[in-house]
Amino acid sequence: MTDTQIFEPDGRAIPYADDGSSGPAVVLLPARGLNISYLGPLAHALVEEDFRIVRIGPRHPSTASDAAVSLHDLARDVVDVMDHIGLAGAWIGGHAFGGTVARTVSLDHPERVAGVLLLGVEGAEQTDELAAGADSEIPEQARDAAVDSMQRAAQDAAPEVEWSSLAPAVPVLVIQGSEDRLTPPVNGERLRASAPDRVSVVQVDGAGHLFPVTHVGATSWPIEDYLDWD
């Protein structure tokens, strides 16, 4: 896997890693407050199956003004990296909050999105207590408190409809852990019920919130099957 690179448009420091060169392109975005390192094993598994996987992390706020961003700004960061590496379109996916940003990309820039991949679906009922429980599973080296605060503020400032809606005609693949308490399976089922013609749901049995790390095979296989079929 390639080392993380930093793209700095207009002074924004956006980390990314671009692996693979053929097959379907997938952009992976990490959960809130996390860097792209923990998604490395999943990216590797997909690259081994001839996918092009681009992991894009959140910009790091270096000043107070940098921290005052919107979900639309974070979506723009994703598209700017895609422009930088010459990626015209891709499936845009993310884990938990990363999926929220992915949905925002699909709403703001639908021409760049072949489909949306949600590794757990965020819901409005998420609580700090549940988030704290999930955080206990996350490696310390993957966390960034400043990024977490920036992303939390961006999401809190946005009406739910701005990030929970689905872009018209865009297919959605949901993969979710059966034991995930932070992004529980019921969220994915509700999303499928809202658009059964284009939302598909795959459950990873026995998996908690960090299923993209703990159940790499069970997470990668439906992505391979669905995107190859698509």
C-alpha positions in Angstrom: 0.0 0.0 0.0 1.2 3.5 -0.8 2.2 6.0 1.9 -0.2 8.7 2.9 0.2 11.9 0.8 -1.0 15.4 1.6 -2.8 17.6 -0.9 -3.0 21.3 0.1 -5.4 23.2 -2.1 -5.8 26.8 -0.7 -3.8 25.7 2.4 -6.1 22.8 3.3 -4.1 19.8 4.3 -6.0 16.8 3.0 -4.4 13.3 3.5 -5.0 10.6 0.9 -3.7 7.3 -0.4 -4.3 6.1 -3.9 -3.8 2.3 -4.5 -4.5 0.1 -7.5 -4.9 1.3 -11.1 -7.6 -0.8 -12.8 -11.1 -2.0 -12.2 -13.9 -0.2 -10.3 -12.8 2.9 -8.4 -13.9 3.3 -4.8 -13.2 6.3 -2.5 -13.2 5.3 1.2 -13.7 7.9 4.0 -13.0 7.2 7.6 -15.3 7.6 10.6 -15.4 10.8 12.6 -12.2 11.7 14.3 -10.2 9.0 12.6 -7.4 9.0 10.0 -7.2 6.7 7.0 -4.8 4.2 8.5 -7.3 1.8 10.0 -9.0 1.4 6.5 -5.7 0.1 5.1 -6.5 -3.7 5.5 -9.9 -3.2 3.7 -8.3 -1.2 1.0 -5.6 -3.9 0.5 -8.2 -6.6 0.2 -10.0 -4.7 -2.5 -6.9 -3.8 -4.4 -6.0 -7.4 -4.4 -9.2 -7.9 -6.4 -8.2 -5.3 -9.0 -10.1 -2.3 -7.5 -8.6 1.2 -7.4 -9.1 2.3 -3.8 -8.6 5.9 -2.8 -8.7 6.6 0.9 -9.3 10.3 1.7 -9.0 11.6 5.2 -10.3 14.8 6.8 -8.4 18.0 6.6 -6.6 18.8 9.8 -7.6 22.1 11.4 -4.6 24.2 12.2 -6.4 27.4 13.2 -9.8 28.2 14.7 -11.1 29.4 11.3 -10.0 26.0 9.8 -12.3 24.3 12.3 -15.4 26.2 11.1 -16.3 24.0 8.2 -19.5 22.6 6.9 -20.4 19.1 5.6 -20.4 20.7 2.1 -16.8 21.9 2.7 -15.8 18.4 3.6 -17.5 17.0 0.5 -15.6 19.6 -1.6 -12.3 18.3 -0.1 -13.2 14.8 -1.5 -13.9 16.1 -5.0 -10.8 18.3 -4.9 -8.6 15.2 -4.2 -10.4 13.3 -7.0 -9.6 16.2 -9.4 -6.0 16.2 -8.2 -5.5 12.5 -9.0 -7.5 12.5 -12.2 -10.4 10.5 -10.9 -13.5 11.6 -12.9 -16.0 9.4 -11.0 -16.1 6.6 -8.4 -18.2 4.9 -5.8 -18.0 7.1 -2.8 -18.0 5.2 0.5 -17.4 5.8 4.1 -17.6 4.3 7.6 -20.2 5.9 9.9 -19.5 9.7 9.6 -17.5 9.0 6.5 -20.7 7.7 5.0 -22.4 10.9 5.9 -19.8 12.8 4.0 -20.2 10.4 1.1 -23.9 11.1 1.0 -23.2 14.8 1.0 -20.8 14.3 -2.0 -23.5 12.5 -3.9 -26.0 15.3 -3.2 -23.6 18.2 -4.0 -21.6 16.5 -6.9 -23.8 13.8 -8.3 -22.0 13.8 -11.6 -18.9 12.4 -9.8 -20.6 9.6 -8.0 -21.3 6.2 -9.5 -22.8 4.9 -6.2 -22.7 5.3 -2.5 -21.2 2.7 -0.1 -22.2 3.1 3.5 -20.3 1.1 6.1 -22.9 1.6 8.8 -25.6 4.2 8.5 -25.6 7.2 10.9 -28.9 8.2 12.4 -30.2 11.3 14.3 -30.7 9.2 17.5 -26.9 8.7 18.0 -25.8 9.6 21.5 -22.5 10.5 23.1 -22.9 7.5 25.4 -23.0 5.1 22.4 -20.2 6.9 20.7 -18.0 6.6 23.8 -18.7 2.8 23.9 -17.6 2.5 20.2 -14.6 4.6 20.8 -13.2 2.1 23.2 -12.7 -0.3 20.2 -10.7 2.3 18.2 -6.9 2.2 18.2 -5.4 5.3 19.8 -3.1 6.0 16.9 -6.0 6.4 14.5 -7.7 9.1 16.6 -7.5 12.9 16.3 -9.4 15.0 18.8 -9.1 18.3 16.8 -10.6 16.5 13.7 -13.3 14.9 15.8 -14.4 18.3 17.1 -14.3 19.9 13.7 -16.4 17.2 12.1 -18.9 17.0 15.1 -19.5 20.8 14.7 -20.0 20.5 11.0 -22.6 17.8 11.4 -24.3 19.5 14.3 -24.7 22.7 12.3 -26.4 20.9 9.3 -30.1 20.0 9.3 -30.4 16.2 9.2 -32.1 16.4 5.8 -28.9 17.8 4.3 -26.9 14.7 5.1 -29.4 11.9 5.4 -31.1 12.3 2.1 -30.3 10.2 -1.0 -29.3 11.7 -4.3 -31.8 10.9 -7.0 -31.1 7.7 -9.0 -27.8 6.9 -7.2 -27.5 3.2 -6.1 -26.6 2.6 -2.5 -24.9 -0.4 -0.9 -25.1 -0.6 2.9 -22.9 -3.0 4.8 -23.6 -3.1 8.5 -22.6 -5.1 11.6 -25.3 -7.0 13.4 -23.9 -6.0 16.8 -23.1 -2.4 15.9 -24.5 -0.1 18.6 -23.3 3.2 17.2 -24.7 2.7 13.7 -27.3 0.0 14.4 -28.7 -2.2 11.7 -32.1 -0.6 12.0 -30.7 2.5 10.4 -29.8 0.6 7.2 -33.2 -1.1 7.2 -35.0 2.2 7.4 -32.9 3.5 4.5 -33.7 0.5 2.4 -37.4 0.9 3.2 -37.2 4.5 1.9 -35.8 3.5 -1.5 -36.1 -0.3 -1.9 -35.5 0.0 -5.7 -31.9 1.2 -5.2 -30.7 0.5 -1.7 -29.2 -2.9 -0.9 -28.3 -4.1 2.6 -25.8 -6.7 3.6 -25.3 -7.7 7.3 -22.1 -8.9 8.8 -23.1 -11.3 11.5 -21.5 -10.9 14.9 -19.7 -7.7 14.0 -19.6 -4.5 16.0 -18.9 -0.9 14.9 -15.4 -1.6 13.7 -16.4 -4.4 11.3 -14.4 -2.9 8.4 -11.3 -3.8 10.6 -12.4 -6.8 12.5 -14.3 -8.5 9.6 -12.3 -7.4 6.5 -13.3 -10.4 4.3 -17.0 -10.2 5.2 -16.9 -6.4 4.4 -14.9 -6.7 1.1 -16.8 -9.6 -0.4 -20.1 -7.9 -0.9 -18.3 -4.8 -2.3 -16.6 -7.0 -4.8 -19.8 -8.8 -5.8 -22.0 -5.7 -6.0 -19.6 -3.5 -7.9 -18.6 -6.2 -10.3 -22.3 -6.9 -11.0 -23.1 -3.2 -11.2 
